[in-house]
Amino acid sequence: MDPFTLPVLAALLAAAYSAVEELAACLEPIAPGAGAALAIVALTLLVRLALVPVGISQVKAEGTRRRLAPRLRALQLKYKKNPELLQRKTMALYKEENASPLAGILPTLAQLPVISVIYTLFIRTTVDGHANELLTETLLGVPLGASFLGSIAWPGAVVFLTLFAVIAAASWVSRVIALRLLVDAPTPATRALSWLPFLSVGFAAFVPLAAGLYLATTIVWTLAERAVLRRRYWR
């Protein structure tokens, strides 16, 4: 079953589509031929701005885990032979610190419907029973509905290669920051996992250009947002 046939999701998708159309109409006179692409970026930024409270919750939870990590390790070493007591001591520690091991998870789950609707708008060929005209718009001659692996030829491929470079650069910075923020010395497994953000580059090669623009904007925003919020909320 297509979840976007449900009235609520269909209405949200149609509303997002209308918002992009309005933004594109406003931006087209400013950037002829790129209004729709800029509208995708603008809508993505507006959505991410609305979700800043979720980011705050995630950063606070991340900071709490870092702060409690040494004490949690000490408990694990002390009570490793008594899992039941370890669990009680762990929960007591979180209660003492007025924290929760699940902090940040619920807000993250709550944002998923919004993100899903926006992302679907940029890959779906139909919206509210009609063709998704957004995907027929172009950026420097490349249709927003085209993918890099969908026989995009030179010079149109430059658009995708630039997009990949932006995603790769942001992924590299994210990896460096993640390794620096590790409480313990990185293990081989941790170093291997630190490369996961680069999967976004490969993913962007398969999806339409519209979705690639959304992905790149989201990654760059998240990188900048986390840097600002860590400075604000970490102690």
TAGIKA-V139311 format. One record per helix or strand of 3 or more residues. SS is the DSSP state (H for helix, E for strand). FROM is the first residue (numbers start at 1). TO is the last residue. If there is no record, write none. Layout:
BEGIN
ss->[SS,SS]
from->[FROM,FROM]
to->[TO,TO]
END
This chain:
BEGIN
ss->[H,H,H,H,H,H,H,H,H,H,H]
from->[3,7,35,52,83,105,133,157,188,196,209]
to->[5,28,50,78,96,121,136,180,193,204,233]
END
